[in-house]
């Protein structure tokens, strides 16, 4: 259930919460210019009555602070008679309005904890989060070098792809660069102009150092070879590369 003043005075009128004291006072056309008009007390009373009425109208359990104080006073007396004491927090037990008119106001209370009891749980991260260790510069360098060696090893294990381009106006080179951007994710890729493999030695070196050789060429005119590929083209026609098959 709810208590009336907990909602009206603490939540709706509290400075650190909704802070509706002055707006409600002005809405009720009260003189809020000075404290001696007791406008704050009037706002607290009217708002508490409105909260209590609205909860009862909506059939939600609500108790007034006078009844609550009387019930707790009876409970406290029974606890003292039975167990010899009753832990309580005066600040929370005494209502924020009409405090001097309720019986709990005159009770001396001692706050202590009985065990076993229900308690607020601390954040689990405070207990399970491992403390961060300070890493030395030497350990950091060793770790970086280790990962660099691993990356170098993985890079060596990749298939080697050589893309050879023959172009007249740059079209084949553009396509070769596009292909490189796709192949580089899984292969070691290098790009060479076709003039680098025109002679036998250049072609042999290219084949020996590559797992895959891709030639990208763009013709022009009526299907003519690019000028930079004329030497390679003539060698193919002359069967200059036959011995390398």
Phi, psi and omega in degrees: 000171179247155174251138189301311185288338177296325180274313186287302186282313185286310186276309186280327183257347182300138181296323181276004180238244182282333174054055183259015184301302184291317177302320179290322178300317178292324179294328177276002179060043178264158178279102184262013184283336181211155184287335185292351176277355179059030182293331179292320178295321180294320178296316181298317181294312183294320180291320179297318177298319180293319178297313180299316181295317182294322179292318178295322179295325179273003179061040174254133184302127181215140178231142179280158187289337177290312180296321181297317180295320179294319179296317181292324179297319178293319178297319182294319179297320180292321178295317180296321180291322185276312187252347180090010179178164179210111179292137180200153178251110185304322184297323181272332183282318182283127183293153181284357179227142181058037186301317183288352182262358180252152185292333182292341182299327186264004179272138171275129185236145179236127182266117174211171187246130174266152180232136002284159181203165174272129181230159174290133181277134175288161180299128181303331183297336180290337183256329187257349179282122181286139178296140181285132179272144175283128182259128179287159180296322180297316179295324179295316179296318179298318180296316180297316180296322179298314180291326176296320178295320177297317179295321179295319179295315179296322179295322179291328182284349178288150175293142181264123181241127177248126178255119180254129182242146174229115187220156176252317181244006177103356182295312181296323178296319178298316179294323178296321179291324176296315178297321179299317180298333178274318183288332187294343179289338182230351183226162169273113190246138172225151181243133179229145169286152185294340178295340180285342183239019180295318180274166184299317182297317179296319179292318179299317179296319180297318181290320183292327184265007183229147172272328179222134175241124180242126179254123179248118183228148177233122179276171179216167181064233180264041178091019180285151179285149176300149183301327181287348180256004182300316180299314179298319181297315180295322179296323177295316180295325181274001180059037180289341183258009185299322183292348184265357184289000000 
